């Protein structure tokens, strides 16, 4: 997606901060984070097992297979931080890549021992297979962790400032609605696309799934919480060996 944004296929994208920061640091992109997308809340991301699993704590994951949707991503960072806090070396766990839509099936079949699941996949796994949370990742050092944001290339922002400002105003309205009206969020989740990846959820799942919080800034585009973003870089330093990086360089006033 980042490569497509750099070549002009996409003007604006939203995604997890880790990927954007990695692309910026590597020189593959010159990005501006102009708005925050979501901040983790209780129950929105966790590690799940089956009810008959002998794994009852994070210590039980040593030597076990844990599904993750992609290597060394934000879910890995959240899990690694939680494991380290509880005295478990993340390297003692075998992380395997499994697409989110397939995780619950593989967990239920015993092909994997545990799964790193965000919403709505977590609630779907609970409803369809009886999966249970081993640990909620929204605690300790990763409480209220910043998950996703919206970016443009600096070149595009300079060329189309009015378009960006208009998008930002619309985005802020959406963020406000998402933070204050759960019914709107549930309806939106029910109508997400099913192709190329099935994302839409049932009315029942939408009603029970946990939600992130959606920051709303009172300022113009580019009013992003720097301290919050620095938390992402710090965890990347700790668990990915990420080099020195000034995340302020990715902000419009940086």
C-alpha positions, 0 to 999 in steps of 0.5 A, a space after each residue: 500500500 505504501 508503494 502505491 501511495 508513493 507512486 500516486 495510486 493512492 492519495 491518502 491512506 490509513 493504517 498502522 503507524 509501525 509500517 509508516 514509520 518503517 517506510 519513512 526511516 528506510 527512505 522508501 517514502 516521505 510521509 506526513 501523518 496528518 491525523 490520528 486514527 485510533 487508540 487501543 481500548 480494553 478488549 480490542 486486541 488480545 491473545 486467544 486460546 481454546 477453552 480446553 487449552 492447557 495454556 492458562 498464562 503467558 508463561 504457558 506460551 513458551 515453545 508454543 505456536 502463536 498465530 500473527 497476521 504478519 511478522 514484526 508488526 504492531 500486534 507483535 510489538 504489543 504481544 512482545 511488550 506484554 510478554 516481557 512485562 510478565 517475564 516471558 521472552 518473546 523469542 521463546 514463542 514461535 510466531 507463525 503468519 496466518 491471515 486473520 480470517 483463517 486464524 479462528 479455524 486453525 485455532 479450533 483445529 489445533 493447528 496453532 496453540 494461540 492467536 493474536 486477534 484484534 476486533 472484529 476477528 476476536 469476537 467472531 472467534 469467540 462466537 463461532 468457536 468458543 475461543 477465550 482471551 488469554 490476555 488483553 493487550 491493553 494493559 501495562 506499558 501498552 495501555 491506550 496504545 496508538 494503533 493507526 493514523 492517516 498519511 499523505 506524502 509531503 509532496 501531495 500535501 504541498 500540491 493539494 492543501 485544500 483537498 487535504 483540509 477538506 478531507 481532514 474536516 470530513 474525517 474529524 466528523 467521522 471520528 467524532 461520530 465513532 467516539 460518541 455514537 456506537 450505533 453508527 459504528 455497528 452499522 458501519 461494521 455491518 456494511 464493510 466490504 467482503 472482497 477482497 478480504 471479508 471484513 463485514 460482520 454480523 449484526 450480533 458481532 457488531 453489537 458485542 465487539 470492543 471498540 478502539 477510541 478515535 481521537 479528535 483534534 481541535 486543531 488543523 490537519 497535522 495536530 497529532 499528539 507527538 508524545 503518543 507517536 513517540 510511544 510507538 517508536 520507543 517500542 520499536 526500538 525495544 523489540 525490533 532493534 529500530 534505529 534512531 528516529 525523530 517521529 516529529 519529521 513525519 508531522 506537518 509542523 515537524 
